[in-house]
Amino acid sequence: MAHHHDEEKIVYVGDSRVRVRDKKPMQPDFSAYPGKSEVFVPNFLLKEWMVGAVVLVGFMVLVLSHPAPLGYIADPNNTEFIPMPDWYFLFLYQFLKLPYVSEKFIALGTVGIPGIAFTALMLVPFLDTGKERRFYRRPVTSSIMFLTLIAIFYLTWQAWDHYQHELETRGITPEHILKHEEVLAGKGSAPTPAKKTATIVAQDDPGYAIYKQATCVSCHGADLTGPMPSLLGIGDKYTQEEIMDIIVNGKGGMQPQLEDNLARGLTEADIETLASWLAMQKAE
């Protein structure tokens, strides 16, 4: 700016048409709302971003410090493998086992109820417009939240407990644990497990003919390999008396089979012959 006598001369340096704002925007008045309140953008949103960044860094640390537990190469012939989803989907996995959201009602379980839940979650800000922020003074919303959390925790626990029970009943050790133990033992990268060498023993025995007539064949196949757990080498696990007890009383997910076999025309003597033949099935 230059002065010449009484006249004032203004010289612009750069573009001065952009006005400089020296006043910060006024904060809205939250006095009508109880508790501490602040604007969503940018104050609250910035805090959420910071928390999200810390959580992501935590996940990255876990990923770098704990490598993924890999199992063996996928084997489609392994009928004893029990597939399980990741832990955060266990509650949905168990939920879809319930009778009214599976089989004929599978659309209700996979699309209907999850769709209702997500739609309700999106509508909460529009339906719950009360000024009260304390959860114990919002009974409806808080009750739904606690009920949902309890259901998720219970279904997750139930799914994991059922999985552990199946492993114990079938005598299975998960593949990623087997491979991890082999790596710790100094064997390096564990190879693909060898195929079973067990074969059907004494095919000319009367027990084999009885087996083909019994209910066993519908689950374990004519060659004893599946789709349910293989019976090849079962004589290494159970005695004749134990096999007979399983046929009569069932075990784990297997229901008692004695009455069904008697209904097919077999006799108790035939069942004993069958148990004796199964006890002969031992791996080479």
HELIX and SHEET records of a PDB file:
HELIX    1   1 PHE A   40  PHE A   44  3                                   5    
HELIX    2   2 LEU A   45  SER A   65  1                                  21    
HELIX    3   3 TRP A   87  PHE A   89  5                                   3    
HELIX    4   4 LEU A   90  PHE A   95  1                                   6    
HELIX    5   5 PRO A   99  VAL A  101  5                                   3    
HELIX    6   6 GLU A  103  PHE A  105  5                                   3    
HELIX    7   7 ILE A  106  ALA A  107  1                                   2    
HELIX    8   8 LEU A  108  GLY A  112  3                                   5    
HELIX    9   9 ILE A  113  LEU A  127  1                                  15    
HELIX   10  10 PHE A  135  ARG A  137  5                                   3    
HELIX   11  11 PRO A  139  ARG A  170  1                                  32    
HELIX   12  12 GLU A  175  GLU A  182  1                                   8    
HELIX   13  13 VAL A  183  LYS A  187  3                                   5    
HELIX   14  14 PRO A  206  GLN A  213  1                                   8    
HELIX   15  15 CYS A  216  HIS A  220  1                                   5    
HELIX   16  16 ILE A  234  ASP A  236  5                                   3    
HELIX   17  17 GLN A  240  ASN A  249  1                                  10    
HELIX   18  18 LEU A  258  ALA A  263  1                                   6    
HELIX   19  19 GLU A  268  ALA A  279  1                                  12    
SHEET    1   A 2 ALA A   2  HIS A   4  0                                        
SHEET    2   A 2 GLU A   7  LYS A   9 -1                                        
END                                                                             
